[in-house]
C-alpha cells in the first residue's frame, strides 16, 4: 500500500482575508505587526527602575523577554494584533466597566486560538503560534501602535481615533511572514490634560508616565495587603478599578460605544455593587458571584478590604453599624484593619465607641495599631484600652 496522501501546503492567506476573519470572529480592530525590538522597552525599563510598578513583581521577573517581541514565542515572525471594545457608554460606577462581564482573557484567547486554526486550515499546514492577552511578557500597547491601531494617550492608554480607549488588546504570534501595517505615527492628545487633572490620586505624570503605586486600579486590584493610609480617602467609594481618566478623555466622550459583545455582556455584574454586601461576603459567596469574571483577581480579601474603605469614605446612615459589626466578626486581619480605618474616617461617637470596645480584645498587632491610629490623638494622661498608644 502506498503512503496516505499529504495535503499540499497552500499560499498564506492575504492580510485582507486574515483581517476579515478576525473581524468575523468578533474583534473590533485588527492590524499586523512585524516582530522585533520593542520601541518602548527602554522607557519600560526606566519605569521599573523608578519603582513605578509597585508590587507587581512579575513585570520585573520577565522584563528581559519584553525587550524584543521575537523572544516570548521562538520562531514567531508576525503578530496579528486585535482589540475588543468593551464599551464606555454604560453608567459610571464603583466597579470598572472592563470587569463587569465575563473575564476577557478567556473570551479573547478562544477567538485567537480559532483564528490560528483557521490560518492552518487555509495554509494547508499547522501554523505555530501563540495568543497573548495581558498575561505574557509582551508590551501589547507597543505592538498595537506598530500595527496601526492607535497612539499612547497622556493617561498611557492606547487610543484609537474612531473608538477611543475602552479596548482590550491581544495578539496572535505566528510563524508566518505577514505584510505589516504602517505604525500609527501621530499622537492626538495635543495640549489636553483632562486625564491628569481628573485623577483623584495624581497618578498620571507628565511624559506618558503612570505611577502605579498611586493608581486606584492598582490599589484596589493588584495591591496586596494594606492600602497605604494616605491613599484611602482619594479612593472614594470605588471598589474595583477606576475609569475616571478614560471617562474624561474627549476621544471617549465622542467615540466610546455601548457594550455589545454578548460574550462579555451576558450575565453582567452591576456597575455599583453594594459595599455592605461585599464586606459581608464569605469565600463561597465571592466565588459564586464573581467566578468567571476579572474580579477574581482581587480575591475575597481584596474586595472586602476595598468595601471597608468605601464605607468609611461614604459614611452614610447605617455604615457605622455595619462596620462596627464587621470589626467584631471579620476574621481576616487585613480586612479588619481597613474596617477600623473606615470607622475612624466616619468618626461619629458610635464609631469611636466601637473602636474603643474592640481594642482590648484585638489580638493582631497590626490591627491594634490601625485602631489606635483611627482613634486619633488623645489628651495627655488619657488611658488607652489594652495599653497601646
N, C-alpha and C positions, 0 to 999 in steps of 0.2 A: 504493500500500500504506500502511496505517496504521502508526503507531508501535507498537513492541512494548509490551505491557502492562508496567507497572511495579508491583511488589508494593506494596501499601499498607502504610504503617507501622502497627504494632500497639502496643498498650499495653506499657510496660516490664514485665517480669516482676516479681512481688511479691518482697519481700525474703525471704519464706519459701521461694519457689521458687529464688531465687538461692543461698541458703544450702544448700538441699538439693542443688543441682547442684555446689556447691563440695565438700560432703561426699562426693558421689558421685565426684568427681574425685580423692579421696584425702586431702583436708585434714582435720585433726582439730579445728580451731577456726575459726570464721568469724564476723566481725562487720562492721558497716557504720559508716564514719566520715564525717562531713561535713568537707570540706577548708576550711582557713583558717589563721590564725596558729597556729604550733606553741607550745604552752604551755611546753615545756621548753627552748625556744631560748635564753632569757636565761641559764639555767644552763649550757647547752652552750657558749655564747659565753664565759662566765667560765671554764669548764673549759679551753677552748683558750688563753685569755689566761694562765692559770696554768701552761701548758706540760705539762698532764697528758696530752696526746695524743702526746707524744714526737715521733718522726719521721714520723708519719702526715700528711704534708703535704696530701694530698687533702682531708682534713677541713677544713683552713683555706681551701683554694683555692675550694671551692664552699659555704662556710659561709653566704653570703648567701641562697642558694636554700633553705636549710633553715629559714629563719625563717617561711615560710608554705608550706603544702603545695599551694597553688594555683600556685606558681611552677615547679616542675620540669616539669610537663606542662600547658602552656597549654590552657585550655578544660575541663580536668577539674573535676568538681564533687564527686564522691564517691570514696571508696576502699573496695573490698572487701578487708578485711584478713583474712589467713589465718595459721594456724600449723600446722606439721607436726611431729609428735612423733617425735624420732629415738631415743628410748629411753634410759633411765638405769639399767636393771637389768643391763646387761652388766657383767662384771667390770671393776673399775678397772684401768687400765693406764698405760703411758707415752705412749700415743697417745690424744689426746682422743676421746671417743666420736663426736663430730659428724663427725670426719674419716675414720672407718673404712669408710664406704660411698661410693657414687657422690657426686660433687660436688652438693650440694643446690641450688646456683644453677640448674643446668640442669634438674633434676627439677622444681623449683617453677615456673620460668618456663614450661616446657612446659605445665604444668597451668593456669597463669594465662592463657596465650595461648588454650588450648582453652576456658576459661571465657569469655573475651572473644568468641570466635567463637560460642559458644552464645548469649550475650546478643544478638549481632547477628542471629542466625537467629530468635530469639524476638521481637525488636523489629521485624523486617522491614526493617532498615536497618543499614548498617555502624556499629558502635559505636567511636568513637575512644577509645582507651585505651592504657595502657602498664603493664606489670608492673615492679615494683621488688622486688628480692631482695638486700638487703645491699650493693648496689654503687652505688645512685643517691644523690643529695643529699636524702635523706629520713630523718627521725628515726622509725624504724619502731616503736620502743617507745612513743613518744608516740601514734602512730596506733593501735597495738594497745590501749593503755589507753582511748583515746577510743572505740574500737569495742567496749569492754566485755570484752576478753579477759583482763585481769589487772591486777596492780599492780606497781610497781617495788620489788623486794626490796632489802634492805640491800646485797646484793652487786651491785646495779644491774641484775640480770637481771629480765625480765618473768616473774612467777609467776602461774600460773593455779590457782585453788583446787581444781581437780579433776585437774590433770595435772602440776603442778609447773613446772619451768623448762627441761627438756630439749626446747626448742622452736626450730624455725626459723621466722622471721617473714617475711612477704611481703605485698605489697599490689598490687591491680589498680586503677589510677586510671582512671576512666571519665567520659565527658561526660554522665552521667545524674544526675538529682536523685533519689537514693535515700533511703528512710527510714532515718535513722541510729539506731544503738543508743545506749542510755544509757551514758555513760562509766563505767568501773569507779571507784567513788568512795572506796573504803576501802583501807587497807593492813593486812596481817595478819602483819607480822613481829613486832609488839609489842616486847618487850624482848629478844628473841633476838639474840645477837651471835655465833652459832656460825661464820658465814662469816668474820667479821672475825678471830676468834681462830684459825681454822684456816689462814688464808692464810700460806704459808711466807715470803712477801716483804713482808708488811704492806701490800699494795697497796690494800686496801679501807679507805677512810677513813670518818669519820662523815658523816652528812647525804647519803647516796647519792652518794658520790664515789669513783670508781675511778682510781687513779693508774696509767695505762697503762705508764708507764716502769718500774714495779716489777712489773707483772703478768707471770706466767710465760707466759701465752698470747701477750702482746705480744713478750716477749723471745725466744721460740722460733719465732715466726711472722712478725711484722711488722718486728721489728728487723733491719736490715741491718748487715753488717759485724760488728764485735766486740760481744759481750755484755759489759757492764760487769763488771769483775773481782769487785767486791763483791757482785754478784747471783748469780754462778755457783754457789756452794755451796748456796744455798737452792733452786736448780732441781732438785737431786737427780738422779734418773735419767729425768726427763720429757724426751721428745724432740720432742714437738709438742703444744702446747696444755696445758691443765690443767682438770680437773673438780673440784678439791677443794672450792671454795666451793659448788658445786652438790651434791656428794656428802653434805655435812654438813647441808644445808638440811632441816629437818623436813618441809617440804612435798614434797620429793623422796623422803625416806625413806619417806613414807607413800604417795605417789601416783605416783611415777615408774613407767613401764611398760617392758615389753620392746620391743626394736626389732622392728617387724613389717612395715614398709613394704618391699615387695620391690624397689622402685626404689632404695632406699637400702641395703638389706642384701645384695643379690646380689653375690657376689664380695667380701665384706667383708674388710678388712685385719685382721690380728691386732692385738690390743689392746696387746701388749708386744713390738714388733719387736726383733730382736737388734741392739743398738747397734754391735756389731762389723761386722755386715753393712752397716749404714747408713753407717758410716765408710768402708768399702771400696768403696762403690758408684761406678760410673762414671756419666757423664751418661746414657748409654744405659740402664744398669741402672735409674737413677732413673725415667726416662720409662716404661720397661716396667712397673715395679712400681707406680708411683703416678699414672700418667696417668689422667685422668678422675676423680681424687679431689681433695679440697681441699688435700691435702698439697703439691700443686704450688705452692701459694702461697709456701712457704718456699724452694723450689728445692733443687737438689742441694747447693749450698754451705751453705745454712742448716741442712739436715737433718744433713749430715756434721759441721758445727760443733757442733750440739746433741748429736750422738752422742759427740763427743770430750769434752764437758763431762760427759755421763752416765757415761762410762767412768772419768773422773777421780774423780767422786763415788762411783762404785761400788767401784773399786779391788779388784776380785776377782781370783782366780787367773787368770793369763794376760793380764790387762788391761794390765799394764806392757809386756809383749812386743808386744802389738797396737799400743799407742800408739807404742812405740819404732820399730817398723817403719813405721808410718804417718808418723812425723816425717821419715823419710828419703824416703818415696815420694810423699807428698801434694804436689801441685803448687799448690794454692790457698793463698795466704799467710794468708787469714783462718782457714781450717780448720787450717792448720799452727800458728797462734798458739794456738788452743784445745787442740790436741794437746799443745803444750808446757805449757799450764796444767794439763792433765789429769795429765801426768807429775809436775809439781810438787805437785799435790794428793795423789797417791799417795805420792810421796816415799820410795820404797824405794831402797836403794843402786843397784839396777839402773836405776830411773827417773832418778836423778841422773846416773849414768854416761851414759845415753842423751842427756840434755840437754847435758852437757859435751862429748860427742863431736860433737854437731850444731853447737854454737855457732860454732866457727871456720869451718865450711863454709856457714853460713847467709848468704844474700845479701840477704835482705829485712830492712830495719832494724826494722820493727815486730815481726817475728818474733824478731829478735835481742833486742829489749827484753823481749819476753814470756819468752823462755828465761832471760834474766838475772834477771828477777823471780821466775821459777819456781825458780831455783837458790837464791834467798834470800840473807840477809845472810851475809857472809864475815868471817873474822877479818882483822885489819889485816895488810897485806902479802901476802895471798893473791892469786895471779895468776889472771886470768880469760882463758880462751882467746879469741883474736880481739881482745883489747883493750877489750871492753865491760865496764863496771862502774865 
